[in-house]
Structures are given as structure tokens and as C-alpha cells.
Amino acid sequence: MTGTESRAPRHGTGDPLWPVYDRPSDLAAIESVPLEARGLPSSTYAAVARAARLRPDGPALTVLPSAEEWPRAVTVTFAELLAQVHRFANLLRAHGVARTTAVGLLSPNTALLPAALLAAQTAGIAAPVNPALSAEHAARLLASSGTRVLIAAGPELDAEAWRTAREVAHSLRLTALFALRPTACAGAAPELEPVDGVVVAHLDTAAAAHAPDRLVGVEPPAPGDLAACFHTGGTTGAPKLAAHTHANEITDAWMIAANRLLDEDSVLFAALPLFHVNALIVTVLGPLLRGQHVVWAGPSGYREPALYGVIWKIFEHHRVATLSAVPTVYSVLAQVPVDADLSALRFAVVGASALPPAVREAFEDHTGVELCEGYGLTEATCASARGFVGEDHRPGTVGQRLPYQRLKTVRVDADGAWHDLPPGEPGTLVIAGPTVFPGYVTGCGPYGPLLDSLGTVRDGWLDTGDLACVDPDGFVRLLGRAKDLIIRGGHNIDPAVVEDALLAHPGVTAASAVGRPDPHAGEVPVVYVTLSPDTAVPVAELLAFAAERVPERAAAPKDVMVWDGPLPVTDVGKPAKLPLRLDATRQAVVAELASCGVRLAPGERVGCELLDGRPLVRVPHPADRTLRLRVAAALDRYAFRWEFATEGRP
């Protein structure tokens, strides 16, 4: 029996797993059937097993070694993927991994990483960590999850990540450390340096002796079992790990896949790192549920400059139907000459940070491909709203709430009390439903990770920290963020780690990091500091000092501003970020005006205020029409709102 012959009923043909979901108006009919009647797989392992049963010979993953070597890609069928998961899960069990044991993953993308992550969820709990983190920071995260076994990039794949993995394995006294090799690598694996008291081996070599056709000593996970702990940004210096159950992940992946924008034969392109929850839910689990083929970029993903020289050729060759990326990527793609047939490319998915209207317009005009926005956060598993294309696109929104998720806005009083707001009224966005996480990992006990929502969930409703309005049809219009998280190119940055780096300088007495608007990255971190009396420290020195101490390159501040007087505080004495965010926005606009040749006249200034939760920037109206057009084009690249302050000038 071939993979094609063994498929389940096609999407929308009576199979309760796949209802008709073409338009926003389909939501009510979908939700008239209880979610538990949909027949979703019970776990991520069950999703792999189901795909292998229905499409054993169908291509599951095609992984590129690199942009230059993309024709040498490695393809894995669904049956082969299941065999890999069996071998790796059985290996983990042999090294003491149980249902509540965390397995760390510290690697850029490579051919065996998806199976390794799924095996970690099958045998225990996956704990993926950014391989670019410092060894100290990675160790803190992995210790918080209770990691006992680590799967990491080997020295051929990422020498720096391997050094980090060895330090972590030694400091945490792990049971085993398994190395991943590059995709399509040739020749014998190099010998690995030992780590005292730790089993060290290549993952594929160590797993070769284990059964590929079944789980041995491993009970398949239940829906309520923990599947993963994902690092999420926060507003304190302590690392925060958001726990997900198997039901969380499967349900959210199904919500994303349960639409007819794509069919079962569609090919997806993936290039986000697998330590990002979007990569797992959108480009691993969603396609697994539909039996779709995913083409994965090389280890550096969208960060590999050479990818942009061949990306359209890759899309043509594999008949790619969609991709998922952040606004920064689409800003670059809008400049890449289209030198291939993109007729298979139906739409492109964008999320993680605000999409400037000019980026949307430039990409769509350049490629003829529509962008489909989405919204989500790690504490709600991944996605909570998605847009539509064509006539159902709602400009200015990030899409409609996904099936079975409830979204509303509330007013939060000074005493912390919540008050529901009517549809369409701006307020703090809260979410309820089957994707809300069980809590942050606060420690490990005899029965596994200890969880606490830390006040973010009340009566089943998750406080997103985002300001928004939700219309009666469930479409979400984001207005800004109430929380302090900095999002750089879709990458979450905890402002506390930037502040802590500056506070270690002997001349700095206070520090407050905020996001400054950026036309390419959405936001970049900048820091406001106060200095000791009679102290003068060059900004260049402070920047270099911070760059050496932040845990990852993306968190290094782009600028440091010395604040005259105490940093702003709220009425109760807590640090106030809003005045600094507005000042950073104003400075970004002043710099943009200067690059356009606009010099402010005496008495002229850029105004910046908060209106309906979003910055509104008022720009002096240049007298010269050419300058006006240049300013308009420049500021349209940003996600904030702006207007000329003086109309009627010639």
C-alpha cells in the first residue's frame, strides 16, 4: 500500500478532524462540534505514528545542508521519521529518561533535530534552548527544567555550541551528552572529547542498536503530560520556562492546520530555529497532522545571507506553497530579484512582531504573494489568531481568533481587579481555552517540574500583557504592549538581562532597557542609565561593556542614553518604562528625519504620545514637497502611527 492510497479522507469531506474552514464565518459551525469529538491525536508521538500509518512513503522532511549545497538535501519519509523517534526515545529511556525527566536540546537546525525533539517529548519533556546563549545562561535554563540528558550540536555542526554543551554537561553533572552531526555529512564521525562522569556519544551512533519499530519501556504520553518547556522573555532577571502539555501543542497545531488555505499536498518552507515554539507548532506538528511535506533551510536558517541568493530557486524546485517568517525576513525578500517560477507560492505567514504596512506593500508588490498575519505567545502555546487572504483579509488586524480559543479585553484597575470590556473596546487582551499553558517551571520536585502561572492566569484567562481590541467577529487589532518585553526581529529579549549587564559597570547607578522602533528588526534594545555624581563614561565604553556581558548577541544594546536626573518611576515607585519608550521612539524619528535631510527649525520638535495604547508620532511638516514624500516613505517603514504636525504648508 502506498502513502497516497492510505490517506485519510481529504480535508473537509466529512472527516471530523478536518471541518470546512475557508472563511471567517465558518468559525461558528466549527465550534458547534465539541473539540473532544474531533478525534485529535493524544500526543505529539501519536501524531507522528498517525502520519506514518497514513502516508508511510510520503516525504515528511527535506533538510538542506546549507544554501550553497541545497541540491544535496536529505529527505525523510513519515515512516523513517517514526523509526528515528523510536530509536531516540528508546535510547533516552535506556539513559534514565522517564515521563517527568527533561531532555535538553542545544543545537541549530539539522536533519536529526526534529526527530530528537519529538523523541524527547515521547520519552520525557523536551527543553530546547538557544545554542547561541552563554554556557552560564544555558545551564541556568536547563537546570530550571531539571535536564538530565542533553542533545547538542556536535563539533562539526557548531563548535561553539559544542563547547557550551560540554560546559553545561560538566556543571550540571548530566547523565549523557549526545552530539548531532551536520545534514548530509560525509565520512566517519570524529572522536568526541570525554566529559567526566558523563556518557558522550553521537546520537545516531548511540541509537543504532535500539529498536526502530516500537517503543521499548516507554509508555506513550497522555494528553495532560508535559511535552516541553520553552524559554520565554519576561520582566525579571530569572529565566522563565513556559510548560506545554501534549494537548496544548496538538490542539494549537490542529487549529493552525485546520483550514483550506493549504491542502495535503502543499509543501511548506521552514527556516526558524527549533528552540522557537513557532517552528515546532507551525512547521513540525501542523504539517504532521496534515501529512504535509516541509523543506527546512540549513542550520542558520533565515540568518544565512547566502540563502537569499537561491531562495526562489529552492521554492521553484520544491513547489513551496507557503513559508513562515518574521517581518525582518520579508523586508529583505522584497529586495531579492524574483528569478524563478513562484506559481506554487500561495501566501506567506508573518508574525512574532508588528508588521509595518510598508513591508507588507513592498513584499506583495514585489512577489505578487499575499502576507497572512498571525498573533500568539508562548504562554498560549503558540498561535491564538490568524488572518485570511483575498477578500477576507481585514487590514489592520492580526487575524481572527482560532477555533475553541476565547479572546476578550479587560480593564485592569490599580488594585489589579479585572473588568470585562464590550467587543471593540480597547483594553488588555486575555485568552482562555485549551492552549493556555499550565504554568511556568518554578523548580523540580520528586514528581517532575513544579508549575505556577505567577499571576498571569485568572479563572482560566491568560493575561497576554498586550493592548488590543477584539471585534464581534473575533478579529484582533493590536494597539501596543503593556508588558516590557523587547521583540527584535521576532526574538524575545528580557530587558532585565540588558539592565543587569549595565548595572555591573562601576559608574552606572541605574539602568532601564526598552525597545526602540526599527524599520528592519521591529525593535532594537536601547538602555537609559544614570551615572554616579561627577562621573563621565563614554557611551562607546558602556556599549562595549554591555556587549561582553549580555547572554546573547541579539540582546546587546544598540545605544545607551545618559538620563539627566532619576529615571522615571510610577506613583508607587516602580520603574516606568513608558516615558522611556516614547523618548526612544522620538529619537528614532529624529534620526530618520536627519537621514532624509530634514533639520528641525528652532522651536520645532517631534511629538510622541500614547493614543489607544500605541505611540502616535507628530512630525514637523517639511516645506519642500520632495522632502515630505521622502519623510513619508521613510516613516511608513515603521509599525507606529505618525502624522505631519502642521498641514497646509506648500
TAVEN-V342203 format. One line per field, one symbol per residue. psi: psi as a letter, one per 30 degrees, with the letter a starting at -180 (. if undefined). burial: # if it has 24 or more other C-alpha atoms within 12 Angstrom, else .. Layout:
psi->???
burial->???
//
This chain:
psi->kleefgllklkggfkffilkieleffeeeeffkkefffhklfleeeeeeeeeeeiegkkekjkkeleegffglkkkleeeeeeeeeeeeeeeefggkaegkkjkkiklklefeeeeeeeefeebkkikkkfflleeeeeeeeeefgkfkkklklfeejeeeeeeeeeeeeefhleljkkkllkgkllkklkkklkkgkkklkeeeefeflkfflkjgjkkllefkkeljkkklaglfkkkjkkkleeeeeeeeeeefhlgflafgkkkkkgkkgfkfeeeeegdeeeeefhlkkkklaefbffjefeffgeeeeeeeghkfllklleeefeefffjkjgljgffjelkkkaflkjkeeeeeeeeeefgkkkjllkllefhedkfklallbfgkjkflgakklkfkkklllkjlfgfkkkkllkfkkakklklaffklflkjfakafgakkkkfhgfkkhfkkjfgkklkklfggkkjkfakflfkkjjhfkkkjfeeeeeeeffkffkflkjklkkkkfefelkklkklklkkgkjkkeeeeeeeeefflfleffkkflkkkkjakkkllfgglkjfeeeeeeeeeeeeeeeeeffgkkklkfklkkklkjhfkkkkkkkjkekeeeeeeeeeeffflflkllkfjlfl.
burial->..#...##.##....#########..#..##...#..#.############################..#..#######################################################################################.########################.......#..#..#######.##..###..#..##################...#################################################################...##.######..#################.#.#...#.#####################.##.#####################....##################............####################....####.#..##...###########.###############################.#.#########################.....#.#..##.###.##############....##.......###############.##....##......#####..##########.....#..##.###########......
//
